Amino acid sequence: MPEHSGKQGSTALVTGASYGIGADIARALAARGHDLVLVARSAEPLARLAATLEADHGITARPLPADLTAATGLERVAEAARDADILVNNAGAGLGLSFERTAWAQERHMLDLNVVAPSRLLHAALPGMLRRGRGRVLNVSSVAAAGPVWQGTSYGASKAYAVALTESLAYSRRIRTSPVALTALVLGHTTSEFHARAGIPPSPPSLTLPSRYVADLAVRAIHRRRPPVVCVPSVRYKLVAGLLRHLPHRLLALPHLADDFTVTSYGADRPGDRNRPDDGDQVSAGGDGEDGVLSAEAHGQGEGQW
Ligand SMILES: NC(=O)c1ccc[n+]([C@@H]2O[C@H](COP(=O)([O-])OP(=O)(O)OC[C@H]3O[C@@H](n4cnc5c(N)ncnc54)[C@H](OP(=O)(O)O)[C@@H]3O)[C@@H](O)[C@H]2O)c1
């Protein structure tokens, strides 16, 4: 596989690129020669990453600091998304409190970030991709989308939306007959800075995938001529995915098969939490406590034009 198989002059917009999985996706895209627009709230890590990637790969990287849960921030990013050839909807947050114990502001914040923002950016980006006759979309989802594996919270439902929207568009005639492709990236435990920043216990090492590995695999997947509609990194998670898909969900109510946030709470006030809404409600981002995976990865057809 060539080091630079990105199309000259193509631009990728990556949300949640300041750290974690999004930063590694940005690195992998830069290595393929794509120019970048990097989005997150933290301006400084974005600027640092942009400078490093420009120096290392000779690409142009533009930091675009914005809060995707704020209308003005989201619209600024949507404006940039209109010209994107690759859109990576990666920024996401989870709620470590059961549904009945959260404040509405917390739920609203998570839905704004996990559901509204990716939809808005996709809505902004897709017409241009179709007009220009090229485009790739990567919507980052979670194994929590598979069912009630992170019980008592609304996080899984928000991530199921990412898969449902991806599939709905990807299988439509309009997209199928175009050179544009959408992929849902369904992740299990993955290393990111979330756990340390939010004070959440780390995932079991045996079940945790390195974020660099996940990012490289996802970026490779969207560069195929026919990218998978659903991409699940690692054989282990693919196997679990198959099981989960066919298991009756009521089995997940058996003890120890799933985390139940109706009794446990990671949500005791965490001073360092970067993902709480402005009103002080606390929200945790990204890291999942789920086990299992949604569905098996489709088979690609080798490197495409990307
Ligand atoms: N890590 C896992 O085990 C795991 C498993 C399944 C799925 N996922 C999904 O993977 C994606 C990336 O998560 P991660 O593990 O890399 O988490 P992370 O390390 O916490 O990174 C989250 C990223 O999103 C950005 N972000 C958070 N709120 C934002 C907002 N309001 N506006 C703009 N950007 C915002 C953060 O930057 P700022 O704080 O600078 O804004 C950061 O760049 C998420 O969609 C998550 O649901 C993760």
The ligand as a MOL file (V3000), in Angstrom:
LIG
                    3D

  0  0  0     0  0            999 V3000
M  V30 BEGIN CTAB
M  V30 COUNTS 48 52 0 0 0
M  V30 BEGIN ATOM
M  V30 1 N -12.5550 4.9280 23.8110 0
M  V30 2 C -13.4680 3.9390 23.7130 0
M  V30 3 O -13.3690 2.8800 24.3860 0
M  V30 4 C -14.6370 4.1030 22.7510 0
M  V30 5 C -15.4450 2.9660 22.5150 0
M  V30 6 C -16.5130 3.0700 21.6500 0
M  V30 7 C -16.7620 4.2570 20.9880 0
M  V30 8 N -15.9900 5.3450 21.2210 0 CHG=1
M  V30 9 C -16.2890 6.6020 20.4860 0
M  V30 10 O -15.0890 7.0940 19.8990 0
M  V30 11 C -15.1920 8.4920 19.7220 0
M  V30 12 C -13.9140 9.1640 20.2270 0
M  V30 13 O -13.8080 8.9190 21.6000 0
M  V30 14 P -12.4210 8.8580 22.4040 0
M  V30 15 O -12.3760 7.5710 23.1280 0
M  V30 16 O -11.2850 9.2400 21.5360 0 CHG=-1
M  V30 17 O -12.7370 9.9370 23.5060 0
M  V30 18 P -11.8740 11.1150 24.0550 0
M  V30 19 O -10.4530 10.6980 24.2040 0
M  V30 20 O -12.6180 11.6060 25.2340 0
M  V30 21 O -11.9450 12.2100 22.8740 0
M  V30 22 C -13.1240 12.9080 22.5960 0
M  V30 23 C -12.8360 13.9760 21.5650 0
M  V30 24 O -14.0580 14.7020 21.3300 0
M  V30 25 C -13.8320 16.0850 21.5520 0
M  V30 26 N -15.0410 16.7150 22.0800 0
M  V30 27 C -15.7150 16.3810 23.2200 0
M  V30 28 N -16.7590 17.2120 23.3790 0
M  V30 29 C -16.7340 18.0840 22.3450 0
M  V30 30 C -17.5460 19.1930 21.9720 0
M  V30 31 N -18.5890 19.5840 22.7140 0
M  V30 32 N -17.2470 19.8630 20.8320 0
M  V30 33 C -16.1710 19.5070 20.0780 0
M  V30 34 N -15.3800 18.4590 20.3800 0
M  V30 35 C -15.6510 17.7630 21.4990 0
M  V30 36 C -12.6840 16.1290 22.5670 0
M  V30 37 O -11.9390 17.3290 22.4960 0
M  V30 38 P -12.1440 18.6110 23.4470 0
M  V30 39 O -12.3080 18.1060 24.8430 0
M  V30 40 O -10.8860 19.3770 23.2140 0
M  V30 41 O -13.3430 19.2880 22.9160 0
M  V30 42 C -11.8100 14.9870 22.0540 0
M  V30 43 O -11.0240 15.4260 20.9740 0
M  V30 44 C -16.4680 8.9160 20.4580 0
M  V30 45 O -17.4970 9.1200 19.5320 0
M  V30 46 C -16.7870 7.7340 21.3590 0
M  V30 47 O -18.1600 7.6430 21.6340 0
M  V30 48 C -14.9180 5.3030 22.0870 0
M  V30 END ATOM
M  V30 BEGIN BOND
M  V30 1 1 1 2
M  V30 2 2 2 3
M  V30 3 1 2 4
M  V30 4 1 4 5
M  V30 5 2 4 48
M  V30 6 2 5 6
M  V30 7 1 6 7
M  V30 8 2 7 8
M  V30 9 1 8 9
M  V30 10 1 8 48
M  V30 11 1 9 10
M  V30 12 1 9 46
M  V30 13 1 10 11
M  V30 14 1 11 12
M  V30 15 1 11 44
M  V30 16 1 12 13
M  V30 17 1 13 14
M  V30 18 2 14 15
M  V30 19 1 14 16
M  V30 20 1 14 17
M  V30 21 1 17 18
M  V30 22 2 18 19
M  V30 23 1 18 20
M  V30 24 1 18 21
M  V30 25 1 21 22
M  V30 26 1 22 23
M  V30 27 1 23 24
M  V30 28 1 23 42
M  V30 29 1 24 25
M  V30 30 1 25 26
M  V30 31 1 25 36
M  V30 32 1 26 27
M  V30 33 1 26 35
M  V30 34 2 27 28
M  V30 35 1 28 29
M  V30 36 1 29 30
M  V30 37 2 29 35
M  V30 38 1 30 31
M  V30 39 2 30 32
M  V30 40 1 32 33
M  V30 41 2 33 34
M  V30 42 1 34 35
M  V30 43 1 36 37
M  V30 44 1 36 42
M  V30 45 1 37 38
M  V30 46 2 38 39
M  V30 47 1 38 40
M  V30 48 1 38 41
M  V30 49 1 42 43
M  V30 50 1 44 45
M  V30 51 1 44 46
M  V30 52 1 46 47
M  V30 END BOND
M  V30 END CTAB
M  END
